[in-house]
């Protein structure tokens, strides 16, 4: 039996293993050099910086939390304002449900529309009637809101849903 091919393969394998070991030794040496480059002072500096960052992030989170609570309070106030506005609009709607129809408003507009709008007394009219009357007589939504002391949104709601 001839052992020469077997010995050649074994020699080549031995050389490859030796090459791999040298490569791994160089990598380990590079890694240990990198690890050695970090001193105790560097680690201490890093931990102090991290502590400062944690403290700062806690402060920011507290500010955000207080800001969120403030915004929630504002939202609750807005909800109560919207509720009161809706109640006012519903009361104007009740007048409509009691029998004041489109034709009645047309009559009011026809009778009073012949006069100057600023001369007409709006006393005795519901909010809905006032909004519709002023709007039909050429006043802009903004002017109607100013004259009646309500918001432009309310005027738009009455004009959109009140007719």
Secondary structure, 3 states (H helix, E strand, C coil): CCCHHHHHHHHHHHHHHHHHHHHHHHHHHHHHHHHHHCCHHHHHHHHHHHHHHHHHHHHHHHHHHHHHHHHHHHHHHHHHHHHHHHHHHHHHHHHHHCCCCHHHHHHHHHHHCCCCHHHCCCCCCCHHHHHHHHHHCCCCHHHHHHHHCCCHHHHHHHHHHCC
